[in-house]
Every structure is written in structure tokens, then in C-alpha cells.
Amino acid sequence: MRVLLVYPIFPKTFWSYEKILALVNRKVLLPPLGLVTVAAILPQEWEFKLVDRNIRPVTEAEWAWADLVIFSAMIVQKQDLLEQIREAKKRGKLVAVGGPYPTSTPSEPKAAGADFLILDEGEITLPMFVEAIQRGETSGTLRATEKPDVTSTPIPRFDLLDFDAYDMMSIQFSRGCPFQCEFCDIIVLYGRKPRTKTPAQLLAELDYLYELGWRRGVFMVDDNFIGNKRNVKLLLKELKVWMQQHNYPFRFDTEASVDLAQDPELMELMVDCGFAAVFLGIETPDEESLQLTKKFQNTRSSLVESVQSIIKAGLRPMAGFIIGFDGEKAGAGDRIVRFAEQAAIPSTTFAMLQALPDTALWHRLKKEGRLRENKDGNINQTTLMNFIPTRPLEEIAREYVEAFCTLYDPVKYLDRTYRCFMMMGTPKWKAPFKMPEWVVVKALLIVIWRQGIKRETRWKFWHHLFSIIKHNPSVAEHYLATCAHNEHFLEYRQIVRDQIESQLAEYLAQGAEKPYVPEKEKTEALAG
């Protein structure tokens, strides 16, 4: 069986980083970990080719070669996925699809022509698919009734990837998250009981990447890396030894809940293993909204103090923010900007709240009749809300655009990054000196030219850089790399403004809906 694995195109997003990647001659930030894991689970006597359409299109020779085409996609890749399913069917190919989007909304890939829907987690449903193929079946829907034990997951087929095209590699230690955030689809897809691989398993994946010659960053793509703190500490203790033995060949980034700040041992272990940055789901500084959306873990201690504890431990925070929660008061955008400034968080993802399929939020809003017709929820930053909020949508959208643009004002971004790195802790270990690649040196020179000479940031750029070198020199390289990130955000904030304003104009022209008034407030108003 000749299998063509195809990864659909991502639209421009916060994470697409085109301007930064262009500086270092890379095409894409991260590879399709799901597809190379699929290739590892399927029979190894089958032949595989992988095409990431974020790098290049599928060639006619590759279409002709394939007996079977397998797609995997997230919700934001929906449009290209459906188009590519149709392209494959035009050529008479057997098509199978899986991943988060088909699992959440299987009817749409099926309507586009997909023959097999391989849903849920592949450790269970891929063997079922292989059995169906061996029986001669040509279509079907394969679902799991339980969550797999990920200690059986094989080493992903990293050899199928074009290493030169990616800025970082992806690996995964755990699936699932113990929390119950109403808007989150992770707990729907992967459950609330975090399942982890064994330390030996993960180190074997790193060994394979090392053998293949990878020497750059590695993103631990767990949706909450610290969901099972006991197991992650066991991993980190072994990873620390592995990194020492291999002269620290990788730098790690990951995602974690903000309660990381309450575990100094865990933060120290992460830094000792070479972790440099962590993405935190802050969502909002408004405690009432956090309570309403059941993000209770963010209400147990000061969020500003938590973020700064993480910085002082030696980890650069990235943070996710959301605007548009029920009951939210006007000025939420300004409050988010003030929080990011106070906490000194350089990079912040920011989006309007979306009701993702099958989440608790989606079910509640559907029951209340608040879902907007023909509006899909996704996690892109250029999408209006897909439900009727409790305050005017145009007010939320305008606050959002202004706050997003303010966050990535060149001067504000530089100042915030400077404050972050001035307080950042440094690891106890010192990585061996490595001569940087010429492409990295060239990229830094371009950033220095743009931010230190060409733009209005020039005086601050040099003041901040020399101050970092004087007071916290070990973080200077990381600081400059973070300064470079705003090359992407400067362009992307205009994309956000243009697309949101265009959608908002269309929405207002069609007649804006009135904000939703909860039944309790209606009753109180009538009683008053």
C-alpha cells in the first residue's frame, strides 16, 4: 500500500510567524506531528510519502503514486482540507481523514468526499482502519469507545520530514488536561485524565531526532505539560541527565497551566533541562469571567505574581487571552493590555471567544439559542465570535482590535520584553558555546538594522540591549530572539485589524443582533 500523507494549509495566524521564519530561511514553525505518528502506527511494510502543503503543493506525480491519501487537520485548516479531499477524489483516490477537526465535525469531511473517517485517537482507530482495508472495505467511520494507553505509541516517523523547512520539531509527552474550562475542546478530545508516555519512550524519540541530525528547538506540544506533575517530574529528572550527556542539543518550549508558578521544584527542573519558554492560558484578568468559564485554577493566587514567578525561575512566558465572556464589562481589552504590561509578558495570543464544537460552552449556547448560523468556531485571531454575546458584538470587536494593536506597538513590545528579561532567572548549567549558523547571524543583523537604526525604537533598542548585556548577560541571545518576534506581529496586527473590521462591517450591514440577556436578568428586570 502506497500512502500519501497530506497536511493542509494554515491561514495566517499568530503562530504562523512568516516574517520571522523568512529571516532564518525556514518555511514553517512546526511539523505535522500527528501525521508522522500515523505513519509510525500503520504497517511498516506500507510505503509513505508526506507533503506539508504549508511548504509546497502536492505534485501530480505524488497524486498518481498514491493508493491511499490520508489527511489530518485542525479546525483552522478546514478550508484547505475540504478542497484537498475533493482534489484527491477527482483523481479517484481512496481518502481517509482524521485529527481534531474531523473528530469534532465529521459530517463536513464526509460531505467533501472522504471515504474513511478515522476519528478519536489513532492508537485505537488506525488498527481498526487497517483491518477494514484488509477486509476489502472502501468506506467507514471508525471511532473509539475509550482513551488509549499512550505508552504503546511508537516513535514518530520523523524521517519523513524535511528538516530544513521547519524551525522547531514537535514531540508529545502527555494527552489530556485535569481542568474543566468551559470553552476548551482539549478535554472533549482527550479527556480530563492526563495520560503520559514513559520517560524511556520520550528519550527514545529525542534519540531518534538526535540521530537524524536535529539540533534546534523542540516544542513539547502537550496542551498542559504539567497536567500530571508526578510523571512530568520523573521525566524531567531523566531528561536532565540526557541533556547533559548530549551537550544540550535542544531548547524546549511547551504549554502549561499557570499553577506551574506554585511548584518551584518543577520550574527548576524544567530550566535545568533546557526549557526556555512556556505558553500560559491566562484568558482574562477578570476573576468573574474566570469563575464563569470554570477556569478556577487561575483564581487561586495573584496572576501577575504567578507570571513573574515563572519569569524569575528562568522561563519566558507567552500568554493566551480571550475577550467576550458572558457578563464581561466594557473595557476588557484595556484590562488585558494593562495586565500584560504589569506582568511583563512579551508575546500574547489574543482572540475573541469562540464556541468550539462539542465543548461545554457550545452545548450551553446551543441550548440558549445563541449560536450564529453558518459561523464556525475556530481559534484564529481574525474571526468574529460565532455566538451572540452579552454585550454588543461591535463593542467587543473594536475593543479587541485596539487592544491587539496596542499590545504589538513596537515601543510597548520592546519595553515589555526588556522588563521581562531584566527580571528573568538564569539556569544553573551553562550550555557549551556553539558557533551560530550564518543564517541566524544574518537574521539578528536585520533585526538590529530595523529596530535599532531604521525605526522609532532605535534609542530604546540600544539602551535596553546594553542594559541586558550589563545586568543579565546570560539571557541576551534569548532577549534578541524575542525582540525579533515583533517583526511578525507588526504585520499581523494590521491583518487582524483589516479582517475584523471587514467582517464587522458586513455584520452591521446585515443588521446586528441584540446582546443576549440571561433569563435571571430578564426576570429581575421584569420584577423591577
Secondary structure, DSSP 8 states (H G I E B T S, - for coil): -EEEEEE----S-TTT-HHHHHHTT-SBSS--HHHHHHHHHS-TTSEEEEEETTT----HHHHHH-SEEEEE--GGGHHHHHHHHHHHHHTT-EEEEESHHHHH-THHHHHHT-SEEE-S-HHHHHHHHHHHHHTT---EEE--SS---GGG-----GGGS-GGGBSEEEE-SEE--S---TT-SHHHHH-SS-EE--HHHHHHHHHHHHHTT--SEEEE--TTTTSSHHHHHHHHHHHHHHHHHTT----EEEEE-GGGGG-HHHHHHHHHTTEEEEEEEEE-S-HHHHHHTT-GGGSSS-HHHHHHHHHHHT-EEEEEEEE--TT--TTHHHHHHHHHHHHT-SEEEEEE----TTSHHHHHHHHTT-B-TT------TT---SB--SS-HHHHHHHHHHHHHHHT-HHHHHHHHHHHHHH----SS--------HHHHHHHHHHHHIIIIISTTHHHHHHHHHHHHHH-GGGHHHHHHHHHHHHHHHHHHHHHHHHHHHHHHHHHHH--------HHHHHHHHH-
